[in-house]
């Protein structure tokens, strides 16, 4: 049996991966390397370019969060490296940027512990993603688990529509399972914008938000406790955490095949008394 076959033989069947159960840490770590903590998550030039855009005030990189421009490019790269587990080379401008699976697994477990408290307290929780083609399964299965264990999953502004400027279509908030996504009334859309969450929070007052991109940014800006997911080339949430505006943050590739996030789900579920 070659190494790839040997690795595959150790993994659970696809249907079983989303059923909460204990897994050896090494199995989860190995599986993460096949997905959101791959050997090369993004090239360094891409990461540096997005850092510069954030510091230049590009709204697409701000995620609706104010006060993120007080750092230098070097400092933001160091914050990103500290959150993802790589050593920054400040003299390099090209090359790979990696994510340490140990960091991903530990932070998922920590978020699981916070979500367990939400279940114990019967807290009101919103889940949302700006990357529906990647992380939707992770959020949907987490929402299902939270609802089973006692959290109150909220679906504010469901079906709410609006139009931006002269766009030919409307935007609309829809829920896949219990997870909010932005749509153009035809397809779920990748988005960094905070608009949808701002509208959701105008209707509801959650105790906790679990989200990414502008969904997380708008919640942080509004002062709602937020646990979130960020990619290494989208540092807004990383900087917000460094400023003390959020506490728990998973840094990993946020757009791989949906089923590859199952180790993250299992680590999150390990914090809940299922």
C-alpha positions as CSV (number, residue, x, y, z in Angstrom):
1,X,0.0,0.0,0.0
2,X,1.5,3.4,-1.0
3,X,1.5,6.4,1.4
4,X,-1.6,8.0,-0.1
5,X,-3.6,4.8,0.1
6,X,-2.4,4.2,3.7
7,X,-3.5,7.7,4.7
8,X,-6.9,7.3,3.0
9,X,-7.4,4.0,4.8
10,X,-7.1,5.7,8.2
11,X,-9.8,8.2,7.5
12,X,-13.5,7.6,8.3
13,X,-16.0,7.2,5.6
14,X,-17.5,10.4,4.2
15,X,-20.9,9.9,5.8
16,X,-19.3,9.3,9.2
17,X,-17.1,12.4,9.3
18,X,-19.9,14.7,10.3
19,X,-21.1,12.5,13.2
20,X,-19.5,13.8,16.5
21,X,-17.2,11.3,17.9
22,X,-13.6,11.1,19.4
23,X,-10.8,11.0,16.9
24,X,-7.0,10.6,17.5
25,X,-5.4,14.0,17.2
26,X,-3.0,12.8,14.6
27,X,-5.8,11.7,12.3
28,X,-7.4,15.1,12.5
29,X,-4.1,16.9,12.0
30,X,-3.3,14.7,8.9
31,X,-6.8,15.4,7.5
32,X,-6.4,19.1,7.9
33,X,-3.3,19.1,5.8
34,X,-5.4,17.7,2.9
35,X,-7.7,20.7,3.2
36,X,-7.8,24.0,5.1
37,X,-4.2,23.8,6.5
38,X,-2.5,22.7,3.3
39,X,1.2,23.0,2.6
40,X,0.6,26.2,0.6
41,X,-2.5,28.1,1.5
42,X,-1.7,31.3,-0.4
43,X,1.4,32.8,-2.0
44,X,3.2,35.5,0.0
45,X,2.8,38.2,-2.6
46,X,-1.0,37.7,-2.4
47,X,-1.0,38.0,1.4
48,X,1.2,41.1,1.3
49,X,-1.0,42.7,-1.4
50,X,-4.1,42.2,0.7
51,X,-2.4,43.6,3.8
52,X,-1.4,46.7,1.9
53,X,-5.0,47.1,0.7
54,X,-6.3,46.8,4.3
55,X,-3.9,49.4,5.5
56,X,-4.8,51.7,2.5
57,X,-8.4,51.6,3.7
58,X,-9.9,49.4,0.9
59,X,-13.5,48.8,2.1
60,X,-13.4,45.3,0.6
61,X,-10.6,44.4,3.0
62,X,-12.0,46.2,6.1
63,X,-15.0,43.8,6.5
64,X,-17.0,46.7,8.0
65,X,-14.6,47.1,11.0
66,X,-13.2,50.6,11.9
67,X,-9.8,51.4,13.3
68,X,-7.7,48.7,11.5
69,X,-5.1,51.0,9.9
70,X,-2.9,51.7,12.9
71,X,-0.4,48.9,12.1
72,X,2.4,48.7,9.6
73,X,2.6,46.0,6.9
74,X,5.3,44.3,8.9
75,X,3.2,44.2,12.0
76,X,0.2,42.8,10.3
77,X,2.3,40.1,8.6
78,X,3.6,39.2,12.1
79,X,0.1,39.1,13.5
80,X,-1.0,36.9,10.7
81,X,2.0,34.6,11.1
82,X,1.3,34.4,14.9
83,X,-2.3,33.4,14.3
84,X,-1.5,30.9,11.5
85,X,1.7,29.4,12.9
86,X,4.3,30.3,10.2
87,X,7.5,32.2,10.5
88,X,7.3,35.5,8.6
89,X,10.2,36.4,6.3
90,X,10.2,40.1,6.1
91,X,12.8,40.2,3.3
92,X,10.7,37.9,1.0
93,X,7.9,38.9,-1.2
94,X,7.1,35.6,-2.9
95,X,6.9,32.1,-1.8
96,X,4.4,29.9,0.1
97,X,2.4,30.8,3.2
98,X,1.5,27.8,5.3
99,X,-0.9,27.2,8.1
100,X,0.0,25.0,11.1
101,X,-2.8,22.4,11.6
102,X,-2.0,22.3,15.3
103,X,-3.1,26.0,15.5
104,X,-6.3,25.2,13.6
105,X,-7.2,22.2,15.7
106,X,-6.6,24.0,19.0
107,X,-8.6,27.1,18.0
108,X,-11.5,24.9,16.8
109,X,-11.6,23.2,20.1
110,X,-11.5,26.5,22.0
111,X,-14.4,27.8,19.9
112,X,-16.2,24.5,20.7
113,X,-15.8,25.3,24.4
114,X,-17.4,28.7,23.9
115,X,-20.2,27.2,21.9
116,X,-20.8,24.7,24.6
117,X,-21.3,27.5,27.1
118,X,-23.8,29.0,24.6
119,X,-25.7,25.7,24.7
120,X,-25.6,25.5,28.5
121,X,-27.0,29.0,28.8
122,X,-29.5,28.7,26.0
123,X,-27.9,31.7,24.2
124,X,-29.1,33.2,21.0
125,X,-26.7,32.4,18.2
126,X,-26.3,33.6,14.6
127,X,-24.2,31.6,12.1
128,X,-23.3,33.1,8.7
129,X,-20.7,32.8,6.0
130,X,-19.5,34.9,3.1
131,X,-17.9,31.7,1.6
132,X,-20.9,29.5,0.9
133,X,-19.1,27.4,-1.7
134,X,-16.5,26.4,0.9
135,X,-17.5,26.5,4.5
136,X,-21.2,26.1,4.4
137,X,-21.2,22.4,5.5
138,X,-19.0,23.3,8.6
139,X,-21.5,26.0,9.6
140,X,-24.6,23.9,8.9
141,X,-23.4,20.9,10.9
142,X,-22.3,23.2,13.7
143,X,-25.7,24.9,13.8
144,X,-27.5,21.5,13.8
145,X,-25.3,20.5,16.8
146,X,-25.9,23.7,18.7
147,X,-29.7,23.5,18.2
148,X,-29.6,19.9,19.5
149,X,-27.6,20.9,22.6
150,X,-29.8,23.8,23.7
151,X,-28.6,27.0,21.9
152,X,-31.3,29.2,20.2
153,X,-30.4,29.5,16.6
154,X,-31.6,32.8,15.1
155,X,-32.6,33.5,11.5
156,X,-33.0,37.3,11.4
157,X,-33.9,39.2,8.2
158,X,-34.7,36.0,6.4
159,X,-35.7,36.9,2.8
160,X,-34.9,40.6,3.3
161,X,-34.0,42.2,-0.1
162,X,-32.3,45.4,-1.1
163,X,-30.6,47.0,-4.1
164,X,-27.2,48.7,-4.2
165,X,-26.9,51.6,-6.6
166,X,-27.6,50.8,-10.2
167,X,-27.1,47.0,-9.9
168,X,-29.5,45.1,-12.1
169,X,-30.3,42.6,-9.4
170,X,-31.3,42.8,-5.7
171,X,-29.4,41.3,-2.8
172,X,-31.2,39.0,-0.5
173,X,-30.5,37.2,2.8
174,X,-31.3,33.5,2.7
175,X,-30.6,30.6,5.1
176,X,-29.1,27.3,4.1
177,X,-30.1,25.2,7.0
178,X,-29.7,27.7,9.8
179,X,-26.7,29.6,8.2
180,X,-27.2,33.0,6.7
181,X,-25.7,33.7,3.2
182,X,-25.9,36.6,0.8
183,X,-27.6,35.8,-2.5
184,X,-28.5,37.7,-5.7
185,X,-31.8,35.8,-5.6
186,X,-30.3,33.3,-8.0
187,X,-27.0,32.1,-6.5
188,X,-25.3,32.2,-3.1
189,X,-22.5,34.8,-3.3
190,X,-19.0,35.1,-2.0
191,X,-18.9,38.5,-0.1
192,X,-16.7,40.6,2.1
193,X,-19.4,43.2,2.7
194,X,-20.9,43.9,6.1
195,X,-24.2,44.9,4.8
196,X,-26.2,41.7,5.3
197,X,-25.1,41.3,8.9
198,X,-25.8,45.0,9.6
199,X,-29.4,44.4,8.4
200,X,-29.6,41.2,10.5
201,X,-28.5,43.0,13.6
202,X,-31.0,45.7,13.1
203,X,-33.7,43.0,13.6
204,X,-32.1,40.8,16.2
205,X,-29.8,40.9,19.2
206,X,-27.8,37.7,19.5
207,X,-25.6,36.8,22.4
208,X,-23.0,35.3,20.0
209,X,-22.1,35.2,16.3
210,X,-20.1,32.5,14.6
211,X,-19.2,33.8,11.1
212,X,-16.5,35.0,8.7
213,X,-15.8,38.0,6.3
214,X,-18.1,40.9,6.6
215,X,-20.7,38.9,8.5
216,X,-18.2,38.6,11.4
217,X,-16.8,42.1,10.8
218,X,-20.2,43.8,11.2
219,X,-20.9,41.9,14.4
220,X,-17.5,42.9,15.8
221,X,-18.1,46.5,14.9
222,X,-21.5,46.4,16.6
223,X,-20.0,45.0,19.8
224,X,-21.5,41.6,19.6
225,X,-19.3,38.8,20.9
226,X,-18.0,37.0,17.8
227,X,-16.1,33.8,17.1
228,X,-14.9,33.7,13.6
229,X,-12.8,32.2,10.8
230,X,-10.3,34.1,8.7
231,X,-7.9,33.3,5.9
232,X,-4.3,34.4,5.9
233,X,-4.9,36.8,2.9
234,X,-7.8,38.5,4.6
235,X,-6.3,39.9,7.8
236,X,-9.1,42.3,9.0
237,X,-10.4,39.8,11.6
238,X,-6.8,39.0,12.7
239,X,-6.1,42.7,13.3
240,X,-9.5,43.1,15.1
241,X,-8.5,40.2,17.5
242,X,-5.1,41.9,18.1
243,X,-7.0,45.0,19.1
244,X,-9.0,43.1,21.7
245,X,-12.3,43.3,19.8
246,X,-12.7,39.5,19.5
247,X,-11.2,36.6,21.3
248,X,-11.5,33.4,19.3
249,X,-10.4,33.1,15.7
250,X,-9.6,30.2,13.5
251,X,-7.0,31.1,10.8
252,X,-7.0,28.7,7.8
253,X,-7.9,28.4,4.1
254,X,-11.5,29.4,4.0
255,X,-12.4,28.1,0.5
256,X,-11.6,24.4,0.0
257,X,-14.0,21.6,-0.8
258,X,-16.8,21.7,1.9
259,X,-16.3,18.1,3.1
260,X,-12.6,18.8,3.9
261,X,-13.6,20.9,6.9
262,X,-14.8,17.8,8.8
263,X,-11.8,17.8,11.1
264,X,-12.7,21.3,12.2
265,X,-16.2,20.2,12.9
266,X,-15.0,17.3,15.0
267,X,-12.6,19.5,17.0
268,X,-15.5,22.0,17.6
269,X,-17.8,19.1,18.6
270,X,-15.2,17.9,21.0
271,X,-15.9,20.9,23.2
272,X,-19.6,20.1,23.5
273,X,-21.1,17.4,25.7
274,X,-22.6,15.3,22.9
